Amino acid sequence: MSDLLVALWERADAREPRFSGDEVSAWADGVAKQLTDCGLVRQVDNAESVVCDACAGGHVEDVTFIKSPHGAPVRAYIHCPEHGRVRINLNRLKQWEVDFTGIAKAVTRALELAGDGGEVVAGRVWFLGKATVAAKSREVFLARGLTWEDARTILGASARLNAAKSAIVFAAGEVPPEGIWNGDPPPVVALKTMAVLGKDGLTVDRGHLESLLSSGRKKVATVPMVSFPTPAGTAWSDVRLTVTETELRVEAKGKRKDYTFQSAGFEERRTKNTPDRLWGLLKTFGRCGGVVPFKAVDADIRTNLKQYISDLRQRLAALLPGIEGESIPYEQKDKSYHTAFKVSCEDALQFLTPLGASWTNVSIAANGGTSIRIAVLSTEKYAVSGYADKDDDSTHQWEGAEREGSVERTYDLRMLGLADDRDRPNRAGQALVAVLSGKGTVSRKENDKGMAELCGVLTKLMGIDGSPFEFAPLGEKWVALFDAGDGS
């Protein structure tokens, strides 16, 4: 099969990249169908001429079709100077053409590229998408005919390619000389050196690609870092990350992929098979529902938190290429970092409830159809500047003061474990929705499982002792000890 792919790449540089029926008949059974199913070739119109196989002359003759007598199958003939009229097997007239649009799609799938690609120069250059390769965000292209006389002109007209800050070009045929480029040449890699056709379609050796593009670098990752096939138009608000001890699930606009911490680029370089500090920081965001105040971070990260946040932003931009905007902005009003994406951890979420708070200090309100907003009243201590009169002399001093404030967070039900991956509330989630729509009161039996599960979720989330509800036997009602609202 690999030899067949080499022939495919060699034919890719032909002016008419076609395979005749005679060539295809020499392939193993089922190969033509597999190449067609994978989108690498496509069947086109039958040939109108064919090489004579009745003599050794190798001459090419036009085909004549005969449909008589009435009802008889179509027959094909050519004229041979040596043998006269020669009948031709109709299968010899079939033709297959290299499908470059299909190849572009196959490479895009194999590398799980982000964004939407498209043709840059008709029949010659295609933009495939974006990926992170050798620790750098790259724009990936496919090109053919790079050794033709017009290659320099074609590349000069490829505005999308020329505008790319960091490009990789896959050559469907031969790799061109560097002199055809108008400026600094991008890395050009022949597909025949790293593409393999298996039962699941075309695969591209990403590790080999990493190695090629890492030449000259002092440190090369032992496990290539993946990049999520980010759909075009994705914003950070469309992204959801779920972090476990060793794995990361990425979701955006209907796409979902699971990665190990190594493949996602979070491996400690000096201690292999161990997550690094940025993984711990991402888990902290997950435990805190996407908001990390300074005091919530481990002491070994706290002193360099600003730098770690910057590094995490870069890591996420590499993992999810093609998304514009800030992934983790800093909110001055509460002196916290907020993720622009949804993030949760397999560990229970932790609301940073102020010390001494009780359920009566808590309010929970619906926030759209699939999320809630929680607020907890708190007392904030701060210093007040003043002067004290001592012996007719004013002395500056600082005095302690208090003021009322609140800690607020927004969570979606899925983040809290109250809905499935299609945002449908589970039993406990349905109980919460009923409580909020009833503004704190819901009629359910004392042994209601949904209410029991909801009590457990809220207690773990808030870290407040005691149940968040009281049960009134008269009328069989559950009454929230917190302020509950339907968001209206």
Secondary structure as UniProt FT lines:
FT   HELIX           2..11
FT   TURN            12..13
FT   STRAND          18..20
FT   HELIX           21..25
FT   TURN            29..30
FT   HELIX           31..37
FT   TURN            38..39
FT   STRAND          41..44
FT   STRAND          49..51
FT   STRAND          60..62
FT   STRAND          64..66
FT   TURN            70..71
FT   STRAND          75..80
FT   TURN            81..83
FT   STRAND          84..88
FT   HELIX           90..93
FT   STRAND          95..98
FT   HELIX           100..111
FT   STRAND          118..121
FT   TURN            122..124
FT   STRAND          125..133
FT   TURN            134..135
FT   STRAND          136..143
FT   TURN            146..147
FT   TURN            149..150
FT   HELIX           151..156
FT   HELIX           159..163
FT   STRAND          167..171
FT   HELIX           178..180
FT   STRAND          188..190
FT   HELIX           191..193
FT   STRAND          195..198
FT   TURN            199..200
FT   STRAND          201..204
FT   HELIX           206..213
FT   TURN            214..216
FT   TURN            232..233
FT   HELIX           236..238
FT   STRAND          239..243
FT   STRAND          247..252
FT   TURN            253..254
FT   STRAND          255..260
FT   TURN            261..265
FT   TURN            272..273
FT   HELIX           277..287
FT   TURN            288..290
FT   STRAND          291..293
FT   HELIX           294..296
FT   HELIX           299..302
FT   TURN            303..304
FT   HELIX           305..319
FT   TURN            321..322
FT   STRAND          330..331
FT   TURN            332..335
FT   STRAND          336..338
FT   STRAND          342..345
FT   TURN            355..356
FT   HELIX           359..361
FT   STRAND          362..366
FT   STRAND          371..390
FT   TURN            391..392
FT   STRAND          393..412
FT   TURN            413..417
FT   TURN            421..422
FT   HELIX           427..437
FT   TURN            438..440
FT   STRAND          441..443
FT   TURN            446..447
FT   HELIX           449..462
FT   STRAND          469..472
FT   TURN            473..476
FT   STRAND          477..480
FT   STRAND          483..485
//
